[in-house]
Amino acid sequence: MTEKKSILKELGEEELLLPELVNAALAANERIKYYFTLLQTAQSRALHPDREFPSLKKERETAGVENVLLDSVVQGAEDLGSGTYRIPYADEIFSAIKACMQEMSLPILARGEANDYDKRLTELLEGWPAAGEEALSEQFLQRITSGDRKSGDSLHLLVIDMHRTLNSMQGELSQENIDGAMTYLLEEGDRVLVRAFMAGVNHTAPLKFDHPGLGTTATRMGTRLVIQNDIGLTDAHVLVVNIEGMTVSIVHTDIHMPRLKFFQSLFDTWDVKWEDALSKRVGDQFEKEVYHLSTGRYTARDFPDLEAFLTHLGSRIVFLIDWNRARKRLRNFLPNKDCIAVLKWAADNEVGHIAFFNLGGERIIYDALLLSMSCGEPLHQILGREKCMEYFQWVLRTAATGLLTGSSRSLIQDEIKADLLGYLRSAYEDLMGMCEEHTSLIIEAANAVGDSLRQRDGDFAARSAQKIRVWESQADELVRKVRTLSRRAEEASFFAALINASDIALDHLEKASFFATLIPPDARSREAHADLRTVAEIAQRCSQEFLKTLISAREVHKGYSREEMADFLRASDSVMGLEKECDEALRKTVQSILRESADDKGFLVYFELARSIMASTSSLMKAACIMHDNIFESMKR
């Protein structure tokens, strides 16, 4: 490291040089991070020559390194065996690293804040390879790039510590506050761009409430305006924006790859070119031992477009704060893909997620589920995924709007609970509505069978049978929806069992319509035919009473009263009574068929027709019993 005395003597009475030194040191920090990434990527390429690795050209250009020969380092790396690797241009890389370290040390020495940095650097530089040497041991590369403090000191760890010191000095040296950004060494044109960026930051900053983060610094580094935002509390979560001419380069580091991709999605309407993310290993001082780096570039059409982009960029940062924690907590209620979609909606609509979790987050939802006795199934299975997403979008908006306008926390929490209870009731209503619609198709089918028997016209019977097949297809779609999209949590099998039982009734009626087309046109079994019409009429009334059962059950579920319960009990009892009546009518019909059928064909057609109609009423009776048991079970809760 450059001797302290000569530097202090040179800088002792020229404090105005310190900001330039800090600037240069931070620029050197960006370059040295590129060199570390280059060495790590080259080593990975040597170990896995069959895989594809980036040349890191974009990262080199972003860091301000001009040596184009380094773009071939990754592809030229080789595993020499015995833990030794060939790294092309290693001598140039290490010379550049040494120069960067010296540049980073200058402002620290000038302020007398070197701590033990010079001693650590001296020890770490011992045993460096001779000039021109490209064969490097794994142990030596670890001394350079390791981020794990448990494994001993490394150049990477020293750079991390020095960078923290430099950031602290940068804040102290700030000469001007521009709308909350600490700035220094700006040129006149830079201030407009910083204000544009801060306009976005300040527009959405209230959505972080009391959460720390969004600290911004800005400075001029040669031809570039550099803006840095600390986002939140995570050490490895940093956003650096480089502006040169009409081009904006975004360098985003994060320990969570999903959040990195989420951030990129916030620019879907802007033509940002994102490079493939790079993963880097660090030490235990971070939440995770690996962090990811993403670089994006945007070239503005003109200066107003540049300002607009910077404003948009600044306004998106708040939505990264505690994003991963929010995603994990929402996963208690939604699939991961839907969680990310909800958080994306919250960012696009500028409501965010922090307000909801400040209010208690998932505890509010669990309280509402306990009130409704709906704790057996994930919420997205109770409501269906689309409605569950719609509910959480409303929740995030309500929470943010409520806290921003000063509503009491308890009021907002109660609104969220009440709305969920409404959704749960709505889910019941929707599912019952599907079952009622399905029953309406059963009624149509029963009427069609009865009409075919009354008309005694083969063509009419064929047309009726065709209609019933169409209705049966529509009914199958309703059954599918009830089975797979929405299930009631307190009794997940109830609606599926209900519609399955009633759907069997429709299957029997479809079969009956087929047999009605087989009645011989010259059939003389008048008594049997009359008895068949009686069986069909009972089935028609049975299906109508079953629909009344479902409608009255819905009213009982909304709110119990003696009158509503009486209506339900009368309707369900009527279904059961009509099933018995149909059974008696079937016996009488069979006797008539046996007396009047002239041949086996006529007997088979009439018998199967009568039995199919009777079976439909048995299925409706079973469905009515399921509904009856569910109502009484719910009253116990």
C-alpha positions in Angstrom: 0.0 0.0 0.0 1.2 3.5 -0.8 3.1 5.0 2.2 0.8 7.0 4.5 3.2 9.9 5.2 3.7 10.9 1.6 -0.1 10.8 0.9 -0.9 12.8 4.1 1.7 15.4 3.3 0.3 15.8 -0.2 -3.3 16.0 1.0 -3.0 17.6 4.4 -4.1 21.1 3.4 -6.1 20.1 0.2 -9.2 18.5 1.6 -11.1 19.4 -1.6 -9.2 16.6 -3.3 -10.9 14.0 -1.0 -14.2 13.8 -2.9 -12.3 13.0 -6.2 -10.3 10.4 -4.4 -13.5 8.8 -3.0 -15.0 8.9 -6.4 -11.9 7.2 -7.9 -11.9 4.6 -5.1 -15.5 3.7 -5.7 -14.9 3.4 -9.4 -11.9 1.2 -8.7 -14.2 -0.9 -6.5 -16.5 -1.5 -9.5 -13.5 -2.6 -11.6 -12.2 -4.9 -8.9 -15.6 -6.6 -8.6 -15.5 -7.3 -12.3 -12.0 -8.9 -11.9 -13.2 -11.1 -9.1 -16.2 -12.2 -11.2 -13.9 -12.8 -14.1 -11.6 -15.1 -12.1 -14.6 -17.0 -10.5 -16.3 -17.5 -13.9 -13.0 -18.6 -15.5 -12.4 -21.2 -12.8 -16.0 -22.5 -13.2 -15.5 -22.7 -17.0 -12.3 -24.7 -16.4 -14.1 -27.1 -14.2 -17.1 -27.5 -16.5 -15.8 -27.0 -20.1 -19.0 -28.6 -21.5 -21.2 -25.8 -20.2 -21.7 -22.3 -21.7 -20.4 -19.3 -19.8 -20.6 -15.6 -20.6 -17.6 -13.6 -21.7 -18.5 -10.9 -19.2 -18.0 -8.2 -21.9 -21.0 -6.2 -20.8 -19.8 -6.3 -17.2 -16.3 -5.2 -18.3 -17.8 -2.2 -20.2 -20.1 -1.3 -17.3 -17.1 -1.4 -14.9 -15.1 0.9 -17.1 -12.4 -1.6 -18.0 -11.1 -1.0 -21.5 -8.9 -4.1 -22.0 -10.8 -6.1 -24.7 -8.4 -9.0 -24.4 -10.1 -10.0 -21.1 -13.2 -11.0 -23.0 -11.4 -14.2 -24.0 -10.3 -15.1 -20.5 -13.3 -17.3 -19.6 -13.3 -19.3 -22.8 -9.5 -19.8 -22.6 -9.5 -21.1 -19.0 -8.3 -24.7 -18.5 -8.2 -27.2 -15.7 -4.6 -28.4 -15.5 -5.3 -31.0 -12.8 -4.2 -31.3 -9.1 -6.2 -28.2 -8.2 -4.4 -25.9 -10.7 -5.9 -23.8 -13.4 -4.7 -21.9 -16.4 -6.1 -18.4 -16.5 -5.2 -16.4 -19.6 -3.8 -12.9 -19.0 -3.5 -13.6 -15.3 -0.6 -11.2 -15.0 -2.6 -8.3 -16.4 -5.6 -9.1 -14.2 -3.5 -9.2 -11.0 -1.7 -6.0 -11.9 -5.0 -4.3 -12.4 -6.3 -5.7 -9.1 -3.2 -4.3 -7.3 -3.8 -0.9 -8.9 -7.4 -0.9 -7.9 -6.5 -1.7 -4.3 -4.0 1.1 -4.2 -6.6 3.5 -5.6 -9.2 2.4 -3.0 -6.7 2.9 -0.2 -5.9 6.6 -1.0 -8.9 8.4 0.5 -9.0 6.0 3.4 -5.4 6.8 4.3 -6.0 10.5 3.7 -8.7 10.4 6.4 -6.6 8.2 8.8 -9.2 5.5 8.7 -7.0 2.7 7.4 -7.6 0.5 10.4 -5.6 -2.7 9.6 -6.3 -2.6 5.9 -2.6 -1.9 4.9 -1.4 -4.8 7.0 -4.0 -7.2 5.6 -3.2 -6.1 2.1 0.5 -6.7 2.6 -0.1 -10.2 3.9 -2.6 -11.1 1.1 -0.2 -9.9 -1.6 2.6 -12.2 -0.4 3.3 -15.1 -2.7 1.6 -13.7 -5.8 2.6 -15.4 -9.0 5.6 -14.3 -11.0 5.1 -12.1 -14.0 3.8 -14.0 -17.0 2.6 -16.9 -14.8 -0.9 -18.2 -15.9 -1.0 -21.5 -13.9 -2.8 -20.6 -10.6 -3.6 -22.9 -7.7 -7.2 -23.2 -6.3 -5.8 -22.2 -2.9 -4.4 -18.9 -4.4 -7.7 -18.2 -6.2 -9.5 -18.7 -2.8 -7.2 -16.1 -1.2 -8.3 -13.7 -3.9 -12.1 -14.3 -4.4 -13.4 -16.1 -1.3 -16.2 -14.4 0.6 -16.3 -16.8 3.5 -14.7 -15.3 6.7 -14.6 -18.8 8.3 -12.1 -19.8 5.7 -9.7 -17.0 6.5 -9.0 -13.6 5.1 -9.1 -12.8 1.3 -8.8 -9.9 -1.0 -12.5 -10.1 -1.6 -13.3 -9.6 2.1 -10.8 -6.8 2.3 -12.5 -5.1 -0.6 -15.9 -5.5 1.1 -14.6 -3.9 4.3 -13.0 -1.0 2.4 -16.1 -0.4 0.4 -18.1 0.0 3.5 -15.6 2.6 4.7 -15.8 4.4 1.4 -19.6 4.5 1.4 -19.5 6.0 4.9 -17.0 8.7 3.7 -19.1 9.4 0.7 -22.1 10.2 2.8 -20.0 12.5 5.0 -18.5 14.3 2.0 -21.9 15.1 0.4 -22.0 18.7 -0.7 -25.6 19.0 -1.7 -28.9 17.3 -0.9 -31.1 17.1 -4.1 -34.6 16.0 -3.1 -33.2 13.5 -0.6 -30.2 12.3 -2.6 -26.8 13.0 -1.1 -24.6 14.3 -3.9 -21.2 15.8 -4.7 -19.1 16.7 -7.7 -22.1 17.0 -9.9 -22.1 19.0 -13.1 -25.1 21.3 -13.8 -26.8 18.8 -16.2 -26.5 16.0 -13.6 -28.9 17.7 -11.2 -31.8 17.5 -13.6 -31.3 13.7 -13.9 -30.9 13.2 -10.2 -34.1 15.1 -9.6 -35.9 12.9 -12.2 -34.7 9.8 -10.4 -35.6 11.2 -6.9 -39.0 12.2 -8.2 -39.7 8.5 -8.7 -38.2 7.5 -5.4 -40.2 10.1 -3.5 -43.4 9.3 -5.3 -43.6 5.8 -4.0 -41.4 6.1 -0.8 -44.4 6.6 1.5 -45.3 2.9 0.7 -42.3 1.8 2.7 -43.9 3.4 5.8 -41.4 3.1 8.7 -39.2 0.5 7.0 -35.6 1.7 6.5 -34.1 2.0 3.1 -34.0 4.0 -0.2 -31.0 6.0 0.8 -29.6 7.5 -2.4 -26.2 9.0 -3.3 -25.1 10.5 -6.6 -21.8 11.7 -8.0 -20.0 12.3 -11.3 -17.3 9.8 -12.2 -15.6 10.9 -15.3 -18.0 10.7 -18.2 -20.7 8.9 -16.1 -23.3 10.1 -13.6 -23.5 7.4 -10.9 -26.6 7.0 -8.7 -26.6 4.4 -5.9 -29.6 3.3 -3.9 -29.2 1.0 -0.8 -32.8 -0.4 -1.3 -33.2 -2.0 2.2 -31.2 -3.6 4.9 -29.7 -6.6 3.1 -25.9 -6.0 2.5 -25.9 -7.7 -0.9 -29.0 -5.9 -2.2 -27.8 -2.8 -4.0 -28.8 -0.9 -7.1 -26.2 1.1 -9.0 -27.3 3.3 -12.0 -24.7 4.6 -14.5 -25.8 7.3 -16.9 -23.7 8.2 -19.8 -25.2 10.3 -22.6 -28.6 8.8 -23.4 -27.7 5.3 -22.1 -28.7 4.1 -18.6 -26.9 1.0 -17.2 -28.5 -0.7 -14.2 -26.5 -3.0 -12.0 -28.7 -4.9 -9.5 -27.3 -7.3 -7.0 -29.6 -9.5 -4.8 -29.4 -12.7 -2.8 -32.8 -13.8 -4.1 -33.0 -14.8 -7.8 -36.8 -14.6 -7.9 -36.7 -10.9 -6.7 -34.0 -10.2 -9.3 -36.4 -11.5 -12.0 -39.3 -9.6 -10.5 -37.4 -6.4 -10.7 -36.7 -6.9 -14.3 -40.5 -7.6 -14.9 -41.2 -4.0 -13.6 -39.8 -2.7 -16.9 -41.9 -4.7 -19.3 -43.1 -1.6 -21.0 -39.6 -0.2 -21.4 -37.0 -1.6 -23.9 -34.4 -2.6 -21.3 -31.9 -5.1 -22.5 -31.0 -7.5 -19.6 -27.9 -9.6 -19.5 -28.1 -13.1 -18.1 -27.8 -13.0 -14.3 -24.5 -14.1 -12.8 -24.2 -15.9 -9.4 -21.4 -15.2 -7.1 -20.3 -16.9 -3.9 -19.7 -14.8 -0.7 -19.4 -15.4 2.9 -21.5 -15.8 6.0 -21.7 -12.0 6.6 -24.6 -12.1 4.2 -28.0 -13.8 4.6 -27.0 -16.3 1.9 -23.6 -17.4 0.7 -24.5 -16.7 -3.0 -25.8 -13.5 -4.5 -26.8 -12.7 -8.0 -25.9 -9.9 -10.3 -28.0 -8.6 -13.2 -27.1 -5.8 -15.7 -29.6 -4.0 -17.8 -29.2 -1.2 -20.4 -31.7 1.3 -21.7 -31.0 3.8 -24.4 -33.4 6.8 -24.3 -34.8 8.4 -27.5 -34.2 11.9 -26.2 -33.7 13.8 -23.0 -37.4 13.8 -21.9 -37.5 10.1 -22.4 -34.3 9.7 -20.3 -35.9 11.7 -17.5 -39.1 9.6 -17.7 -37.1 6.4 -17.5 -35.1 7.5 -14.5 -38.3 8.5 -12.7 -39.9 5.2 -13.4 -36.7 3.4 -12.3 -36.7 5.3 -9.0 -40.4 4.7 -8.4 -39.9 0.9 -8.6 -37.3 0.4 -5.9 -39.6 0.5 -2.9 -41.4 -2.6 -4.2 -38.2 -4.6 -3.6 -38.1 -3.9 0.1 -39.1 -7.1 2.0 -40.3 -8.6 -1.3 -39.1 -12.1 -0.6 -40.6 -12.1 2.9 -43.9 -11.0 1.4 -43.8 -13.7 -1.2 -43.1 -16.4 1.3 -46.0 -15.2 3.6 -48.4 -15.0 0.7 -47.5 -18.6 -0.2 -49.6 -19.7 2.8 -52.6 -18.8 0.7 -51.6 -18.9 -3.0 -49.3 -20.9 -5.3 -45.9 -19.2 -5.8 -46.7 -18.1 -9.3 -49.8 -16.3 -8.2 -48.0 -14.7 -5.2 -45.5 -13.1 -7.7 -48.4 -12.0 -9.9 -50.1 -10.3 -7.0 -46.9 -8.6 -6.0 -46.4 -7.5 -9.6 -50.0 -6.1 -9.6 -49.3 -4.3 -6.4 -46.2 -2.7 -7.9 -47.8 -1.8 -11.2 -50.7 -0.2 -9.3 -48.4 1.5 -6.8 -49.9 0.1 -3.6 -47.0 -2.2 -2.6 -47.1 -4.9 0.1 -45.5 -3.4 3.2 -48.7 -1.9 4.6 -50.5 -5.2 4.7 -47.7 -6.9 6.6 -47.4 -3.9 9.0 -51.0 -4.5 9.9 -50.4 -8.2 10.8 -50.3 -9.8 7.4 -51.3 -13.5 7.4 -52.6 -13.3 11.0 -55.6 -11.2 9.8 -56.4 -13.9 7.2 -56.1 -16.7 9.7 -58.4 -14.9 12.1 -61.1 -14.6 9.4 -60.7 -18.2 8.5 -61.2 -19.2 12.1 -64.3 -17.1 12.3 -65.7 -19.0 9.2 -64.5 -22.4 10.4 -62.6 -22.7 7.1 -59.2 -23.9 8.1 -59.0 -27.3 6.3 -57.9 -26.2 2.8 -55.6 -23.6 1.3 -57.4 -20.4 0.6 -56.9 -20.6 -3.1 -58.7 -23.9 -3.1 -61.6 -22.5 -1.1 -62.1 -19.4 -3.3 -60.5 -20.6 -6.5 -57.2 -19.1 -7.7 -58.6 -16.1 -9.6 -60.8 -14.9 -6.8 -58.1 -15.5 -4.3 -55.7 -13.3 -6.3 -58.5 -10.7 -6.7 -59.0 -10.7 -2.9 -55.3 -10.2 -2.1 -55.1 -7.4 -4.7 -57.9 -5.7 -2.9 -56.3 -6.4 0.5 -53.0 -4.8 -0.5 -54.7 -1.7 -1.9 -57.0 -1.4 1.1 -54.1 -1.7 3.6 -51.9 0.9 1.8 -54.7 3.3 1.2 -56.0 3.0 4.8 -52.6 3.6 6.4 -51.7 6.4 4.1 -55.0 8.2 4.8 -54.7 7.7 8.6 -57.4 5.1 9.1 -57.2 3.2 12.4 -55.3 -0.1 12.2 -58.2 -2.0 13.8 -60.7 -0.6 11.3 -58.5 -1.7 8.3 -58.0 -5.1 9.9 -61.7 -5.6 10.4 -62.4 -4.5 6.8 -60.0 -7.1 5.5 -61.6 -9.8 7.7 -65.1 -8.9 6.7 -64.3 -8.9 3.1 -62.8 -12.4 3.3 -65.9 -13.6 5.1 -67.9 -12.2 2.2 -65.6 -14.0 -0.3 -66.1 -17.2 1.6 -69.9 -16.8 1.5 -69.6 -15.8 -2.2 -67.6 -19.0 -2.8 -70.5 -21.0 -1.3 -73.0 -19.0 -3.4 -71.0 -19.6 -6.6 -70.7 -23.4 -6.0 -74.3 -23.7 -5.0 -75.2 -21.7 -8.1 -73.3 -24.2 -10.3 -75.2 -27.1 -8.6 -78.5 -25.3 -9.2 -77.6 -24.7 -12.9 -76.8 -28.4 -13.1 -80.1 -29.3 -11.6 -81.9 -27.1 -14.1 -80.4 -29.3 -16.9 -81.7 -32.4 -15.1 -85.2 -30.8 -15.1 -84.9 -30.1 -18.8 -83.9 -33.7 -19.4 -86.8 -35.1 -17.3 -89.2 -32.9 -19.2 -87.8 -34.0 -22.5 -88.2 -37.7 -21.6 -91.8 -37.1 -20.5 -92.6 -35.2 -23.7 -91.2 -38.1 -25.8 -93.5 -40.6 -24.1 -96.5 -38.3 -24.5 -95.8 -37.6 -28.2 -95.2 -41.2 -29.2 -93.3 -40.0 -32.3 -89.9 -41.6 -33.1 -88.5 -38.5 -34.8 -89.5 -36.3 -31.8 -87.9 -38.8 -29.4 -84.7 -38.7 -31.5 -84.5 -34.9 -31.4 -85.2 -35.0 -27.6 -82.4 -37.5 -27.1 -80.0 -35.3 -29.0 -80.9 -32.3 -26.9 -80.3 -34.3 -23.7 -76.8 -35.3 -24.9 -76.0 -31.6 -25.4 -77.3 -30.8 -21.9 -75.3 -33.7 -20.5 -72.1 -32.2 -22.0 -72.9 -28.8 -20.4 -73.5 -30.6 -17.1 -70.1 -32.4 -17.3 -68.4 -29.0 -17.6 -70.2 -27.8 -14.4 -69.2 -31.0 -12.6 -65.5 -30.4 -13.7 -65.6 -26.9 -12.4 -67.0 -27.9 -9.0 -64.5 -30.7 -8.6 -61.3 -28.9 -9.6 -61.7 -25.2 -9.2 -63.5 -24.5 -5.9 -63.8 -26.7 -2.9 -65.4 -25.7 0.4 -62.7 -25.9 3.0 -64.8 -26.9 6.0 -66.0 -30.0 4.1 -63.9 -30.3 1.0 -65.8 -33.3 -0.4 -69.3 -31.9 0.0 -69.9 -30.1 -3.2 -68.2 -32.8 -5.3 -70.3 -35.5 -3.6 -73.5 -33.4 -4.2 -73.0 -32.8 -7.9 -71.6 -36.3 -8.5 -74.8 -37.8 -7.1 -77.1 -35.5 -9.1 -75.0 -36.0 -12.2 -75.8 -39.7 -12.1 -79.5 -38.8 -12.3 -78.8 -37.0 -15.6 -76.9 -40.0 -16.9 -79.9 -42.2 -16.2 -82.2 -39.8 -18.0 -79.9 -39.7 -21.0 -80.1 -43.5 -21.1 -83.9 -43.3 -20.8 -84.1 -40.9 -23.7 -82.2 -43.4 -25.8 -84.6 -46.2 -25.0 -87.5 -43.9 -25.8 -86.2 -43.8 -29.4 -86.5 -47.6 -29.6 -90.2 -47.8 -28.8 -91.8 -49.6 -31.8 -94.1 -47.2 -33.7 -96.8 -49.9 -33.7 -96.6 -50.7 -30.0 -100.0 -51.7 -28.6 -99.0 -51.7 -24.9 -101.3 -48.8 -24.0 -101.5 -49.5 -20.2 -97.8 -49.9 -20.0 -97.2 -46.8 -21.9 -99.6 -44.8 -19.6 -97.7 -46.2 -16.6 -94.4 -45.1 -18.1 -95.7 -41.6 -18.5 -96.7 -41.6 -14.8 -93.1 -42.7 -13.9 -91.7 -39.9 -16.0 -94.1 -37.3 -14.5 -92.9 -38.3 -11.0 -89.3 -37.9 -12.1 -90.1 -34.4 -13.4 -91.6 -33.4 -10.1 -88.7 -35.0 -8.2 -86.1 -33.0 -10.1 -88.1 -29.8 -9.5 -88.3 -30.5 -5.8 -84.6 -31.1 -5.7 -84.0 -27.7 -7.2 -86.2 -26.2 -4.4 -84.1 -28.1 -1.9 -80.9 -26.5 -3.2 -82.4 -23.0 -3.3 -83.9 -23.2 0.2 -80.5 -24.7 1.5 -78.8 -21.6 0.1 -81.2 -19.4 2.1 -80.6 -21.4 5.3 -76.8 -21.0 4.8 -77.2 -17.2 4.5 -79.0 -17.0 7.9 -81.0 -19.5 9.8 -84.7 -18.9 10.5 -87.6 -21.3 11.2 -89.4 -20.4 8.0 -86.3 -21.0 5.8 -85.5 -24.2 7.5 -89.1 -25.4 7.1 -88.9 -24.7 3.4 -85.7 -26.7 3.1 -87.1 -29.6 5.1 -90.3 -29.8 3.1 -88.4 -29.7 -0.2 -85.9 -32.4 0.8 -88.7 -34.6 2.3 -90.7 -34.2 -0.9 -87.7 -35.5 -3.0 -87.5 -38.6 -0.8 -91.3 -39.1 -0.9 -91.3 -38.9 -4.7 -88.5 -41.4 -4.9 -90.7 -43.9 -3.0 -93.7 -43.0 -5.1 -91.7 -43.6 -8.3 -90.6 -47.0 -6.9 -94.3 -48.0 -6.5 -95.1 -46.7 -10.0 -92.2 -48.7 -11.4 -93.6 -51.9 -9.9 -97.0 -51.3 -11.4 -95.4 -50.5 -14.8 -93.4 -53.7 -14.8 -96.6 -55.6 -14.2 -98.3 -53.9 -17.2 -95.2 -54.5 -19.4 -95.3 -58.2 -18.5 -99.0 -58.4 -19.4 -98.9 -56.5 -22.6 -95.5 -57.1 -24.2 -95.9 -59.3 -27.3 -92.2 -60.0 -27.7 -88.9 -59.8 -25.8 -87.8 -56.7 -27.7 -90.8 -54.7 -26.5 -90.4 -56.0 -23.0 -86.7 -55.0 -22.9 -87.2 -51.5 -24.2 -90.1 -50.7 -21.8 -88.4 -52.3 -18.8 -85.0 -50.5 -19.3 -86.8 -47.2 -20.0 -88.8 -47.5 -16.8 -85.8 -48.6 -14.7 -83.7 -45.7 -16.0 -86.3 -43.1 -15.1 -86.7 -44.7 -11.6 -82.8 -44.7 -11.1 -82.8 -41.0 -11.8 -85.1 -40.3 -8.8 -82.9 -42.6 -6.6 -79.9 -40.5 -7.5 -81.7 -37.3 -6.7 -82.8 -38.7 -3.4 -79.2 -39.5 -2.5 -78.2 -36.0 -3.5 -81.0 -34.5 -1.3 -79.7 -36.6 1.6 -76.2 -35.2 1.1 -77.6 -31.7 1.2 -79.7 -32.5 4.2 -76.8 -33.9 6.2 -74.6 -30.9 5.3 -77.1 -28.4 6.5 -77.5 -30.1 9.9 -73.8 -30.6 10.2 -73.2 -26.9 9.6 -75.7 -26.0 12.3 -73.6 -27.9 14.9 -70.6 -25.5 14.3 
